[in-house]
Amino acid sequence: MPDRGGGTGPSGPRIRVGRPSRRARTLLMTLGVLAVLAMAFVMFAGFWTDWLWFRSVHYSSVFTTTLWTKIGLFLVFGLLMALAVGLNIWLAYRLRPPLSAMSLEQQSLDRYRMGLAPFKKWVLLAVTALVGLIAGASASGQWRTWLMWVNGVSFGEKDPQFQLDVSFYAFDLPWYRFLLAFGFAATVLSLIAAALTHYLYGGLRITSPGARATAAATGHLSVLLGVFVSLKAVAYWLDRYGLAVKSSDFKATGNWTGLRYVDANAYLPAKTILFCIAVICAVLFFATLWRRTWQLPVIGFGLMVLSAILIGGLYPAIVQKFQVQPNEQAKEAPYIQKNIDATRKAYAIDSTKPEDYSGKSTVKAKDQLRTDSDTAASYRLVDPNVVSPTFQQLEQKRKYYQFPLTLDVDRYAGKDTVVGLRELNIKGIPKRNWINDHFTYTHGYGAIMATGTQTDSNGSPVFTEQGLPTTGMLPKYEQRIYYGEKTDQYSIVGGPQKELDYEENGEKTTSYQGDSGVSLFSAFNRAAYAVAFSEPQILYSGAIGDGSRILYNRTPKERVEAVAPWLTIDGDAYPAVVNGRIQWIVDAYTTTNGYPYASRTTLGESTADALTVGNQQRAVVAQQNQVNYIRNSVKATVDAYDGTVNLYQWDTQDPVLKTWMKAFPGTVKERSAIKPDLLAHLRYPQDMFKVQRELLTRYHVQDPAQFYSGSDAWQVPDDPTSKDGNAVPPYYLSLKMPGDTAQKFSLTTTFTPNGRPNLGGFMAVDADANSKDYGRIRLLRVGENVPGPQQVQNKLNSLPSVATFVRDMKGADSDIIYGNLLTVPLDGGFLYVEPVYAQGRTGQYPLLKKVAVSHVDTDQPKGDTTTDTTVFADNLTDALNAVFGVEGAQPPATQPPGTKPPTTPTTPPTNDAALKQAIADAQKAYDDGQAALQKGDWTAYGKAQEALQDALQRAADAGAKLQPSQPGQPGKPEQSGQPAQPGR
């Protein structure tokens, strides 16, 4: 007998082990409860902080609507799945045979039945709970599908095949497919669970002699199989409508959506036949409740499978091979036309029709072309994609400030203006610690602006708003930037810890006065944020006290995505100073991939270009989001000081937006709520434009035969100023399109024919929200032999003057940077303008050094000869003078080497009193204008410019009187049929 006492044994002393004391049990229970509570609090902290944030931005209805929808779907579908599986397990158990056959198979199963017997209720609950949780979690992810189905509004448009409203495909069909998938999952799981239960309790036998299944098991499983086949019949019926939104490969388009000839004439009848067969097969399975045999259902099921192979697979292949392929163009023409019409309407390009533009100048007089070039566009020489380092060097002021890599273009005082915000750079803080990172350095300061069309004598931007704090053209405004594109860390403001405002003759401090953020006065809130941000100092830091608020989700994109999770956000938010506040303007889109016959596009691919690649600030929208309908339906604003988010309805006809406004009432304001000062800064969004231009490379063609052949397909050219081979970005530019009488703020791009470098098309959209033609897309189909962007760039690079300039700059240890290559229609031809920058390699910033201008013109009626004059000059005026060969021009850079340059005029005498006075007045007006510019006095600047123009005109008139008469007729060029030489 072993010693059960406490003494010693052969192995030495034994330790008496008994139940823990009451104190120990109490301690263990307390620790367990505390551990459970801690885990629960960690899980709850994320939920609680989300609720606090949504309440702080006054969009709590979005949080609650989304939350209750997810909970409702979770409970309903989780419960349905649990009931379906649990009921079938219980039913299989109830239908078990009273006695099991005495066989080796059943004897081995007896051990499992006996072991399971005491726990069968718990096992049933565990299985049903598990499948219910999984199904509920999956269903809760369908909250968007549910809300769109229950709130869907009519499109007012019908598909051409079934004559159903588009809303059926966009809102209804996705929900029906989810229900069908859920039904299949519930049926299959129930079938597996029931079959296992029947096998465990003897209702099904595999190796035992006699019948393989009892009558009860046969009837039960037959009903489940009948439900499965019934669902398959429903699937066949829905597949008929799914053909209208089915994607496939088609050589004429690449990505094809909708029915083709084989779909309408083979797949559609096949789906109808298979539906009928499936219904009959389901009836046969249900009939086993009375016949108690699987013979007919099995035959029916086999017939359905064989029919699916022959009718659903082989027959369409035969139709495609022997009917379509021999005459594919004719067979597919009606369906191509449906695809063209639907795609153009779905992407809002249905009103865009190419206008023929020969490329042949309608004006031959060089002086007239030169005059027209001044009004054709406001040539933006300050490239927002290049001059960020210049802003950084001249206006950063402190290392803890920064500008975005790509600046923005807006309009102020009617002029194109380059804008960048001086945002906080957390990496530039002199001494990094938790207090400095999150309490002291909390915000950026000021909007820096420069005229887009001119630089100073050194090639630097002419700033119209600069300094710290900024001064210039703008009236007084709130300059602190707590919310911005580069502000991705949290800050705690408004409490006892003062913030650094800015440094000027010492540090200026401030304390946040806005009502943004979440209060940390409550210890519970502090604990929740300490857990949510994994920062325990939030809980006990003395820097947090009365009035402290935590700011997070601080980028405009994050805030709009959070309050409107049903929107797709444009990749580029841009700032505007409106009514004394800096407002971030964010374009947002409603999309669907359920527009019948409209071809799909992947937004991430369509919106990528030379600027988005590698540029985190200029991200593209929804990288892998495939859509076939898009509208810029919402304009959103985010206040840079207090983070207030406003959503405004922009497209008042968009049914997708109307659906979401029903689902989230009160979140989107009416379009009429947009104030005029804000409207003046709204513009056509780049990502929408890039999606449309990608579609227009093919869908500018509306004739099915020509579309099928692809003979007139275009491509977006590669950016000639980049070596990466990425698409050229679109450019904002104020220009005058053919037929227009005034410049319009526009977004422009070029096209080249597929596989060819010459210009194929030019696209511009009216981007000014105040314009009655806002959103109107103009598409010019260009005649042959007009050089494209890459050809113009190559021609420029081959100029001897460019080679000399590059050699000189490299000798000075500077890099050459080519700015935006602007394309401008001019009197039937095209004018290319490109600023050229030089940047020192030792920390210097880009400075505008040269301007390249190229005028291209097919000068023959048949377009078989092209005049291409390219010049490289010190400034835009000299370049335009030279390219058109007007007075004051230098010899064209394209002149063959060795050619004697034209005679240049001698300097006019300066002893003429009128000329002397005009020159003096011009100098004074110029000096006055520069002084006014530095002060930001635009009224004085405008008057000085008028005085300067008047003085220059008087100087020109006085100089003309002193010029000797030209050979030939006095005062006129020679009548030789050739334009006058420069300087003559």
PyMOL commands that set and color helices and strands:
alter all, ss='L'
color gray80, all
select helices_A, chain A and resi 22-56+60-94+104-140+143-151+166-200+215-245+261-291+295-346+366-376+388-395+426-428+434-440+523-532+537-540+556-563+603-606+655-663+671-673+676-679+686-699+704-709+789-797+800-811+876-884+913-935+938-962
alter helices_A, ss='H'
color red, helices_A
select strands_A, chain A and resi 8-9+12-13+247-250+254-257+354-357+401-402+408-412+415-421+423-424+444-445+447-455+461-466+471-472+480-481+491-493+499-503+507-510+518-519+549-551+568-569+574-578+581-592+601-602+626-627+629-639+645-649+714-715+731-735+744-753+761-766+777-782+814-818+822-826+829-840+847-858+866-873
alter strands_A, ss='S'
color yellow, strands_A
deselect
rebuild
show_as cartoon
